[in-house]
Amino acid sequence: MRIVTGALEATAHIKLARARLNRFIAFGGYGSDSASRTELTRRVMERTGAILGLELGPASVYVVGDTLKT
């Protein structure tokens, strides 16, 4: 599982650890990567595709959150 969050990477891992979710998150896109949620999501898709050796399209991504579409 990957994560996209506006939080800085260190802060995101602290929050995930409190909820015992760190073990499920291999890597992600963080506020330290970009201020744009759209760009963060794009970067996570690119990272995932590079690791898996395939290209991910928007149809392969589920977004759950509380931030307005940007």
C-alpha positions as CSV (number, residue, x, y, z in Angstrom):
1,M,0.0,0.0,0.0
2,R,1.2,3.5,-0.8
3,I,0.1,6.8,0.8
4,V,-0.3,10.4,-0.4
5,T,-0.4,13.0,2.4
6,G,0.2,16.7,2.7
7,A,2.2,16.0,5.9
8,L,5.9,16.0,5.8
9,E,7.3,12.5,5.6
10,A,8.6,12.3,9.2
11,T,5.2,13.6,10.5
12,A,3.3,11.1,8.4
13,H,5.3,8.2,9.7
14,I,4.7,9.4,13.3
15,K,1.0,9.5,12.7
16,L,1.0,6.1,10.9
17,A,3.0,4.5,13.8
18,R,0.5,5.7,16.3
19,A,-2.3,3.9,14.4
20,R,0.0,0.9,13.8
21,L,-0.3,1.4,10.1
22,N,3.4,1.9,9.2
23,R,3.9,-1.8,8.4
24,F,1.4,-1.4,5.6
25,I,3.0,1.6,3.9
26,A,5.9,0.7,1.7
27,F,6.5,4.3,0.5
28,G,4.5,7.4,-0.5
29,G,4.2,11.0,-1.6
30,Y,4.5,13.5,1.1
31,G,4.1,17.3,1.6
32,S,7.9,17.5,1.5
33,D,7.7,16.3,-2.2
34,S,5.1,18.9,-3.4
35,A,2.4,21.1,-2.0
36,S,0.0,19.8,-4.7
37,R,-2.0,16.7,-3.9
38,T,-2.3,16.0,-7.6
39,E,1.5,16.1,-8.0
40,L,1.9,13.9,-4.9
41,T,-0.4,11.3,-6.3
42,R,1.3,11.4,-9.7
43,R,4.7,10.8,-8.0
44,V,3.5,7.9,-6.0
45,M,2.1,6.3,-9.2
46,E,5.4,6.8,-10.9
47,R,7.4,5.3,-8.0
48,T,5.1,2.4,-7.8
49,G,5.3,1.8,-11.5
50,A,9.1,2.0,-11.4
51,I,9.3,-0.6,-8.6
52,L,6.8,-2.9,-10.2
53,G,8.1,-2.4,-13.7
54,L,4.8,-1.2,-15.2
55,E,2.9,1.9,-15.9
56,L,0.0,2.8,-13.6
57,G,-3.0,4.8,-14.9
58,P,-5.5,6.7,-12.8
59,A,-8.0,3.8,-13.0
60,S,-5.6,1.7,-10.8
61,V,-5.6,4.3,-8.0
62,Y,-8.1,4.7,-5.2
63,V,-8.2,8.1,-3.4
64,V,-9.7,8.4,0.1
65,G,-9.3,11.7,1.9
66,D,-10.7,14.8,3.3
67,T,-9.0,17.4,1.1
68,L,-10.9,19.2,-1.6
69,K,-10.0,18.2,-5.1
70,T,-7.0,20.3,-6.2
